[in-house]
Amino acid sequence: MTKMERGLLIILTGNGKGKTTSALGQSMRAAGNGMPVCFIQFIKGSWKYGEIEAMKRFSDIIDFRVMGRGFTWKSDDLEKDRAVAAEAWEYAQTAMNSGRYRLVVLDEFTYVINYGMVDRDAVMSAIEHRPHGVHLVITGRDAPEELINVADLVTEMREVKHHYKKGIKAMRGIEF
Amino acid sequence: MTKMERGLLIILTGNGKGKTTSALGQSMRAAGNGMPVCFIQFIKGSWKYGEIEAMKRFSDIIDFRVMGRGFTWKSDDLEKDRAVAAEAWEYAQTAMNSGRYRLVVLDEFTYVINYGMVDRDAVMSAIEHRPHGVHLVITGRDAPEELINVADLVTEMREVKHHYKKGIKAMRGIEF
């Protein structure tokens, strides 16, 4: 790679909707600029039909990888959870350091950190020492303070109102 | 159209980043489900190269329209501002009522309402009486209370930290 500026660290957190969809939009924006993107999903099953189909239109420039396990990372097999998390994180590090991508998205990664599935200090070090020119987007609730401290851009998606609370069920094309 | 449920009204507001990118991601998700989308940009110039290029990949299912004028809607020609806003809003209503779209996005529409460029009561009435099966996403800062009251889902994007404040300039593929 040619000499580049330090990439940005962007955190999308909070209890509201729009974290993953925003990361998706961010990936499209980068791809539209001809920047190769690696989008890694740490929570298996959190992505639904709609976005997976849409991503196929970017298969030449966005690598989309589903890693990890189900939503809670709290199964009855902690050993296996850790092994899966370690493998996913290994993949993420390889992507960050490969020189192939200008944007790497770690979708729902905060859960993996918060459940203690990866070593927090090792994660912080890898993020801070990634090659120049690699922007990083991390999504998920409850972003750890250490991440926020070193981030360039942090947006909290705050839920003001949600129709689930009115008893309306999830709708195709909107939630999935 | 066949008999359908009432579509959702989704508001993406707040002073943080991620409102338009989230609406973009939402459009991709709908398109991935085979739902035709009409994405109307009310602030001319707010969309940059990256997303416009990316949108071209969805030209079979997402109609993307740039309406309106520059960012402030406060030019030295109020008459012209109102005329342009009226035309854009007319287009939006036609899209909502056409039966062609399952999702209509009014990007940065709150500014048009807040600057008094369109009749607020007429807007509220058109939104509430749109045909069933049409989801509506409205983005922009300072969403009016009336909109929030009738919305199904409201997310506030709250700026926690922004690198502009550290003196880092906007970067290609991230901000544009």
Interface residues (C-beta under 8 A of the other chain):
Chain A: E5 L8 I10 I11 L12 T13 G14 G16 K17 G18 T20 T21 S22 A23 L24 G25 Q26 M28 R29 A30 A31 G32 N33 M35 K48 Y49 G50 E51 I52 E53 A54 M55 R57 F58 R102 L103 H135 I148 A151 D152 L153 V154 T155 E156 M157 R158 E159 V160 K161 H162 H163 K166 I168 M171 R172 G173 I174 F176
Chain B: E5 L8 I10 I11 L12 T13 G14 G16 K17 G18 T20 T21 S22 A23 L24 G25 Q26 M28 R29 A30 A31 G32 N33 M35 K48 Y49 G50 E51 I52 E53 A54 M55 R57 F58 R102 L103 H135 I148 A151 D152 L153 V154 T155 E156 M157 R158 E159 V160 K161 H162 H163 K166 I168 M171 R172 G173 I174 F176
